[in-house]
Amino acid sequence: MGWLDSWRWAFRDPILRLVLIVTAFAGLIVGLAVPFLSLVAYQRGASYTVVGAMASSYLVTQAVLLFPAGALSDRVGRIGPLIVGLLLEGSATLAFAFVKLPILFVALRVVQGIGLSLTYPAARALIVDTTDPEHRGRAFAAFQGAFNLGWLLGPAIGGVLASVVGITPLLVVGGLSEIALALTGLLFFRRLPVVHQFVRRAASKETLTPRRVGLSSLFTLPLLGAFLLAFGYQVPYGLFSGIWSIYLKQLGASDVELGLSFTTYAVANLLMLPVGGRLADRVPRWRRLLPLSWLLGLVIVGYAIPAVPAILVLGAVEGALGALIVPSVDAYLASVSDPRAQGRVQGAYTTIGVAGAALSALCSSVLYQAGRIVPFATGGFVLALLSTLAVPLIRLGERQREQEAVPVSDEAPLVRR
């Protein structure tokens, strides 16, 4: 019952419920189309270089724009960037069905990167805006779970549809569906009490003067701890994005086992997220983040074991650990952030994570050529090292929060239920 209760709680608040529904459908729609984008480009004459540029341009766009997009949501509100981002992603997916020039495939991935950059920090900041501090861990766990649920179902449904109607009609359906999702989301958000887009309402308080909040609000030791973890957690992801399928195929994995390597992670993560959400709302968080991060680093190193069944088991362990770690970091980040700069903080946090993934992705093939164990050992070591450096800063941040008589970011949510 505890597992179900966690999800029931997340759906009681109308704004959070709508955010979760939009997120789940976005994950489902993206999962329908994204696995086929590179294949479509290749089938229409794009070279391996162009296919690689599609992936790198998508990451680079996010690394460049996530922070300014988060800052934009602080100035104009959350809903506008969120909806525009969905419209851009959907329009680019739809265009994939018709373009043939290689350069346009890269350009469309850039547009999708812009769309995600607008949507992601705005959605995360909206969750902070509308939830009580003591429930933010569960809220972020529900947010992650909603996307994972959609992403878990999307590729499977997309594969079936592609085999029946073909890839091009699938891209049309995916693009139009995301556009429809954006317009429907806008309609429902306008009906909810999202008065003055949260941030502007907060700005009317005498204690808040958002124009005076500069970049210095991002350069604090407590935030640095969260940023180090963001970078460290994404390094293995970047390494895997470049070599994972090649590595498993060289170990003799079948296509089914290759798919299961993603499914075991996603299922375990989804099942454990309600537990991770409840755990995230308990302080101090630093005491569990360090051992859990070290254990996750060992799992990353363990992927070097040349046995597919063992790798599938480790995938489930990694998914479970991620569910226990990530909501705690998200809740901590919200607790030590200035509420006037939540969009910027969320944008900076995701930008640093994407930078870690992009940098490690560039190094993945070089490390893999040096030996199969090298990328896994590197990823596990970097994660453990940065976690060791980050946790004392997180401990400092939590102690500072305890000493504050009236914590700024622990005010009542800007929209009362």
C-alpha positions in Angstrom: 0.0 0.0 0.0 2.9 2.4 0.7 4.0 2.2 -3.0 0.4 3.1 -4.2 0.0 5.7 -1.5 3.0 7.6 -2.8 1.5 7.8 -6.3 -1.9 8.8 -4.9 -0.4 11.6 -3.0 1.3 13.0 -6.1 -2.1 13.1 -7.9 -4.0 15.0 -5.2 -2.6 18.4 -6.2 -4.2 19.5 -9.5 -1.1 21.4 -10.8 1.3 18.6 -9.9 -1.1 16.1 -11.4 -1.2 18.0 -14.7 2.6 18.3 -14.7 2.9 14.5 -14.2 0.3 13.7 -16.9 2.0 16.0 -19.4 5.4 14.5 -18.5 4.2 10.9 -18.9 2.6 11.6 -22.3 5.7 13.5 -23.4 7.9 10.6 -22.4 5.6 8.2 -24.3 5.5 10.4 -27.5 9.3 11.0 -27.5 9.8 7.2 -26.9 7.7 6.5 -30.0 9.9 8.5 -32.4 13.4 9.1 -31.0 14.7 5.5 -31.5 14.1 5.8 -35.2 15.5 9.3 -35.9 19.1 8.1 -36.6 17.8 5.2 -38.7 15.6 7.5 -40.8 18.6 9.8 -41.5 20.9 6.9 -42.4 18.3 5.4 -44.7 17.9 8.7 -46.5 21.6 9.0 -47.2 23.1 10.6 -44.1 26.6 9.4 -43.4 27.9 8.1 -40.0 29.4 11.5 -39.5 26.0 13.2 -39.9 24.4 10.7 -37.6 27.0 11.4 -35.0 26.5 15.1 -35.5 22.8 14.7 -34.8 23.5 13.2 -31.4 26.3 15.7 -30.5 24.3 18.8 -31.6 21.4 17.7 -29.5 23.6 17.5 -26.4 25.5 20.7 -27.2 22.3 22.6 -27.7 21.1 21.6 -24.3 24.5 22.4 -22.7 24.3 25.9 -24.1 20.6 26.7 -23.6 19.4 25.0 -20.4 20.7 27.7 -18.1 19.4 30.7 -20.1 16.1 28.9 -20.6 15.8 28.4 -16.9 16.5 32.0 -16.3 13.8 32.9 -18.9 11.3 30.9 -16.8 12.2 33.0 -13.8 11.3 36.2 -15.8 8.2 35.1 -17.8 6.8 32.2 -15.8 7.0 28.5 -16.2 4.0 27.7 -18.4 5.1 29.6 -21.5 8.5 28.0 -21.9 7.1 24.6 -21.1 4.4 24.8 -23.8 6.7 26.4 -26.4 9.3 23.7 -25.8 6.8 20.9 -26.4 5.6 22.7 -29.6 9.2 22.9 -30.9 9.9 19.3 -30.2 6.7 18.1 -31.8 7.2 20.3 -34.9 10.8 19.0 -35.3 9.7 15.4 -35.0 6.9 16.0 -37.6 9.5 17.5 -40.0 11.7 14.5 -39.7 9.1 12.6 -41.7 9.6 14.8 -44.8 13.2 16.1 -44.9 16.0 14.5 -46.9 19.0 16.8 -46.8 21.6 15.6 -44.2 22.1 19.1 -42.8 18.4 19.4 -42.0 18.6 16.3 -39.9 21.2 18.0 -37.7 19.2 21.2 -37.7 16.0 19.4 -36.5 17.9 17.8 -33.7 19.1 21.3 -32.7 15.4 22.4 -32.6 14.5 19.4 -30.5 17.4 20.4 -28.1 16.0 23.9 -27.9 12.6 22.5 -27.1 13.9 20.3 -24.3 16.0 23.1 -22.9 12.8 25.2 -22.6 10.7 22.5 -21.2 12.9 20.7 -18.6 14.0 23.4 -16.3 10.6 25.1 -16.4 8.9 21.9 -15.4 11.3 21.2 -12.5 11.0 24.8 -11.3 7.2 24.5 -11.5 7.3 21.5 -9.2 9.4 23.5 -6.7 6.9 26.4 -6.9 3.9 24.3 -6.2 4.9 21.8 -3.6 5.7 22.1 0.1 9.4 21.6 1.1 8.6 18.5 3.1 7.0 16.8 0.0 9.4 17.9 -2.8 11.3 14.6 -2.7 8.2 12.6 -3.5 7.2 15.2 -6.1 10.5 14.9 -8.0 10.3 11.1 -7.7 6.8 11.2 -9.2 8.1 13.5 -12.0 10.9 11.1 -12.8 8.6 8.1 -12.6 6.1 9.7 -14.9 8.7 10.3 -17.6 10.2 6.8 -17.1 6.8 5.2 -17.5 6.2 7.0 -20.8 9.7 6.2 -22.0 9.3 2.6 -21.0 6.1 2.1 -23.1 7.0 4.4 -26.0 9.8 2.4 -27.7 7.8 -0.8 -27.5 4.6 0.8 -28.9 6.7 2.6 -31.5 8.3 -0.6 -32.6 5.0 -2.3 -33.1 3.5 0.7 -35.0 6.6 1.0 -37.2 6.3 -2.6 -38.2 2.7 -2.1 -39.1 2.5 1.4 -40.7 6.2 2.2 -41.3 8.6 4.7 -39.8 7.5 7.8 -41.7 3.8 7.6 -40.6 5.0 6.9 -37.1 7.0 10.2 -37.1 4.0 12.1 -38.3 1.9 10.6 -35.5 4.6 11.3 -32.9 5.0 14.9 -34.0 1.3 15.7 -34.2 0.7 14.0 -30.9 3.3 16.2 -29.1 1.8 19.3 -30.7 -1.6 18.3 -29.5 -0.2 17.6 -26.1 1.2 21.1 -25.9 -2.1 22.7 -26.9 -4.1 20.5 -24.6 -1.7 21.2 -21.7 -1.9 25.0 -22.3 -5.7 24.7 -22.2 -5.7 22.9 -18.9 -3.0 25.0 -17.3 -5.0 28.1 -18.1 -7.9 26.7 -16.1 -5.8 26.1 -13.0 -4.9 28.8 -10.4 -1.5 29.5 -11.9 -1.9 33.2 -11.0 0.9 35.6 -12.3 3.0 32.6 -13.2 4.3 32.0 -9.6 7.5 34.0 -9.8 5.8 37.3 -10.5 3.5 36.7 -7.6 6.5 36.0 -5.3 8.2 39.1 -6.6 5.4 41.3 -5.2 6.4 40.4 -1.7 8.5 43.0 0.0 11.2 40.4 1.0 11.7 39.4 -2.6 13.4 41.5 -5.2 14.2 39.3 -8.2 16.0 42.0 -10.1 18.7 42.0 -7.5 19.4 38.3 -7.7 22.4 37.8 -9.9 24.7 35.0 -10.9 26.3 35.1 -7.5 23.3 33.2 -6.2 24.6 30.2 -8.1 28.1 30.3 -6.8 27.5 29.0 -3.3 29.2 26.0 -1.6 25.9 24.2 -0.9 24.9 24.5 -4.6 28.3 23.4 -5.7 27.8 20.1 -4.0 24.7 19.4 -6.0 26.4 20.5 -9.2 29.3 18.1 -8.6 26.9 15.3 -8.2 25.0 16.3 -11.4 28.3 16.1 -13.3 29.4 12.9 -11.7 26.1 11.0 -12.2 26.0 11.9 -15.9 29.6 10.8 -16.7 28.7 7.1 -16.9 25.6 7.9 -18.9 27.7 9.7 -21.5 30.2 6.9 -21.7 27.4 4.3 -22.1 25.7 6.3 -24.9 28.6 5.8 -27.1 29.7 2.2 -26.4 26.9 0.3 -24.7 25.3 -1.5 -27.7 28.7 -2.2 -29.2 29.9 -3.7 -25.9 26.9 -5.9 -25.4 27.0 -7.2 -29.0 30.7 -8.0 -28.7 29.8 -10.1 -25.6 27.3 -12.0 -27.7 24.1 -10.4 -26.5 21.0 -10.9 -28.6 18.7 -8.0 -29.7 16.3 -9.1 -27.0 19.0 -9.0 -24.3 20.1 -5.6 -25.6 16.6 -4.3 -25.1 16.3 -5.9 -21.7 19.4 -4.0 -20.6 17.4 -0.9 -20.8 14.1 -2.4 -19.6 15.6 -3.9 -16.4 17.0 -0.5 -15.4 13.7 1.3 -16.2 11.4 -1.2 -14.4 13.6 -1.3 -11.2 13.8 2.5 -11.2 10.1 2.9 -11.6 9.3 0.5 -8.8 11.7 2.1 -6.4 11.0 5.7 -7.1 8.1 6.0 -4.5 10.5 4.7 -1.9 13.2 7.1 -3.0 10.7 9.9 -2.9 9.7 9.3 0.7 13.4 8.9 1.6 14.2 12.2 -0.1 11.9 14.1 2.2 13.9 13.0 5.3 16.9 15.0 6.4 19.9 14.8 6.7 20.3 13.5 3.2 24.1 13.6 3.1 24.4 10.5 5.3 22.9 8.3 2.7 24.0 10.0 -0.5 27.7 9.1 0.0 27.3 5.3 0.6 24.7 5.1 -2.1 26.9 7.0 -4.6 29.9 4.8 -3.8 27.7 1.7 -4.3 26.5 3.1 -7.6 30.1 3.6 -8.7 30.9 0.0 -7.9 27.9 -1.1 -10.1 29.3 1.0 -13.0 32.7 -0.7 -12.6 30.9 -4.1 -12.4 29.5 -3.7 -15.9 33.0 -4.7 -17.1 32.1 -8.3 -16.1 31.9 -10.1 -19.4 28.6 -11.9 -18.7 25.3 -10.7 -20.1 23.1 -12.1 -17.3 25.3 -10.4 -14.7 25.0 -7.1 -16.6 21.2 -7.4 -16.7 21.1 -7.8 -12.9 23.5 -4.9 -12.4 21.2 -2.8 -14.6 18.3 -3.5 -12.2 20.5 -2.6 -9.3 21.6 0.7 -11.0 18.0 1.6 -11.6 17.1 1.0 -8.0 20.0 3.0 -6.7 19.2 5.9 -9.1 15.7 5.9 -7.7 17.0 6.2 -4.2 19.6 8.9 -5.0 18.2 11.3 -7.6 15.1 12.5 -5.7 17.2 13.2 -2.6 19.5 15.4 -4.7 16.6 17.1 -6.4 14.9 17.9 -3.0 18.3 19.1 -1.6 18.8 21.4 -4.6 15.4 23.0 -4.1 16.0 23.4 -0.4 19.2 25.4 -0.8 18.2 27.5 -3.8 16.9 31.0 -3.7 13.2 30.8 -4.7 13.6 33.9 -6.9 16.1 32.0 -9.0 14.7 28.5 -9.2 14.7 28.5 -13.0 18.3 29.5 -13.2 19.3 27.0 -10.5 17.5 24.2 -12.3 18.9 25.3 -15.6 22.5 25.4 -14.2 22.0 22.0 -12.6 20.8 20.3 -15.8 23.4 22.1 -17.9 26.3 20.8 -15.8 24.8 17.3 -16.0 24.5 17.5 -19.8 28.1 18.8 -19.9 29.3 15.8 -18.0 27.4 13.5 -20.4 28.7 15.3 -23.5 32.3 15.3 -22.4 32.3 11.7 -21.4 30.5 10.7 -24.7 33.3 12.3 -26.6 35.9 10.2 -24.7 33.9 6.9 -24.7 35.4 5.5 -27.9 38.9 6.4 -27.0 38.6 4.8 -23.6 36.9 1.7 -25.0 39.8 1.2 -27.5 42.2 1.3 -24.6 40.4 -1.8 -23.1 36.8 -2.9 -22.4 37.2 -2.3 -18.7 38.6 1.2 -19.0 35.4 3.3 -19.6 33.5 1.5 -16.8 36.4 1.9 -14.4 36.7 5.5 -15.4 33.0 6.2 -15.0 32.8 4.5 -11.6 35.9 6.2 -10.3 34.8 9.7 -11.4 31.4 9.2 -9.9 32.8 8.1 -6.6 35.4 10.8 -6.5 33.0 13.7 -7.2 30.5 12.2 -4.7 33.2 12.2 -2.1 33.9 15.9 -2.8 30.3 16.9 -3.0 28.8 15.3 0.1 30.7 17.5 2.6 29.3 20.5 0.8 25.9 19.1 1.0 26.4 18.5 4.7 27.4 22.1 5.0 24.2 23.2 3.2 21.9 21.2 5.3 23.6 22.5 8.5 23.1 26.0 7.3 19.5 25.3 6.6 19.0 24.0 10.2 20.6 27.2 11.6 18.4 29.5 9.7 15.4 30.7 11.8 13.2 31.4 8.7 14.5 29.4 5.7 13.8 31.4 2.5 12.9 28.4 0.2 10.9 26.7 2.9 8.1 29.3 2.7 4.6 28.1 1.9 4.1 27.2 -1.7 3.1 30.1 -3.9 -0.1 28.4 -4.9 -2.1 27.2 -1.9 -4.1 24.0 -2.2 
